[in-house]
């Protein structure tokens, strides 16, 4: 994750991964999730959902749906398996 012009973005490393059409811009919560995922190393949706619910006052089902969507975007970009 990098901060570019005040925005949190995820981009792959190395020259071969530069494709500005495949940048993910993250809001503060999504950036927090990314940091938490990196901190965990191996993670799953349930672990991130639980962490999100512990950090923020959010409904567990809404948190789960948000995590599924975010992780799906990460997978689409090939930055997580």
matplotlib code that plots the C-alpha trace (Angstrom):
import matplotlib.pyplot as plt

x = [0.0, 1.2, -0.1, -0.3, -1.6, -3.2, -5.0, -4.2, -3.7, -2.6, -0.4, 1.9, 5.6, 8.0, 7.9, 5.9, 2.9, 2.5, -1.0, -2.7, -6.1, -5.6, -4.9, -7.2, -7.9, -8.7, -10.8, -9.6, -11.5, -10.2, -6.7, -7.1, -8.2, -5.2, -2.8, -4.6, -4.4, -0.7, -0.2, -2.0, -0.1, -2.4, -5.9, -9.5, -12.7, -13.9, -10.7, -10.9, -14.6, -14.0, -11.1, -13.3, -16.1, -13.7, -12.3, -15.4, -19.1, -20.5, -23.1, -21.3, -23.2, -22.5, -18.8, -18.6, -20.1, -17.7, -14.7, -15.8, -16.0, -12.6, -10.8, -12.5, -11.0, -7.6, -7.9, -8.9, -5.8, -3.7, -2.3, -3.7, -4.6]
y = [0.0, 3.5, 6.9, 8.9, 12.5, 11.8, 8.6, 5.1, 2.8, -0.8, -1.5, -4.5, -4.2, -4.2, -2.7, -5.6, -4.8, -1.2, -0.9, 2.2, 0.7, -1.8, 0.4, 0.1, 3.3, 2.6, 4.6, 4.7, 1.6, -0.4, 0.8, -0.4, -3.8, -4.0, -3.2, -5.8, -8.5, -7.8, -8.0, -11.4, -12.9, -15.8, -14.6, -15.5, -13.5, -14.5, -13.3, -10.0, -9.6, -10.3, -7.8, -5.2, -5.7, -5.3, -2.1, -0.4, -0.3, -2.2, -5.0, -8.3, -9.3, -5.9, -6.2, -9.7, -8.5, -5.5, -7.8, -10.3, -7.4, -6.0, -9.3, -10.1, -6.9, -7.9, -11.3, -9.9, -7.8, -10.8, -9.2, -11.9, -15.6]
z = [0.0, -0.9, -0.2, -3.5, -3.4, 0.0, -1.2, -0.1, -3.1, -3.6, -6.5, -7.2, -7.0, -9.9, -13.4, -14.8, -12.6, -13.5, -14.9, -13.7, -14.7, -11.9, -9.0, -6.0, -4.1, -0.5, 2.0, 5.6, 6.6, 3.6, 4.3, 7.9, 6.5, 4.2, 7.1, 9.3, 6.5, 6.1, 9.8, 9.9, 7.0, 6.2, 6.8, 5.8, 5.5, 8.9, 10.6, 8.8, 9.6, 13.3, 13.4, 11.6, 14.1, 17.0, 15.6, 14.3, 15.4, 12.4, 11.9, 11.6, 8.4, 6.8, 7.8, 6.3, 3.0, 2.9, 3.6, 0.9, -1.6, -0.7, -0.7, -4.1, -5.5, -4.1, -5.7, -9.0, -9.0, -8.1, -4.9, -2.7, -3.3]

ax = plt.figure().add_subplot(projection="3d")
ax.plot(x, y, z, "-o")
ax.set_aspect("equal")
plt.show()
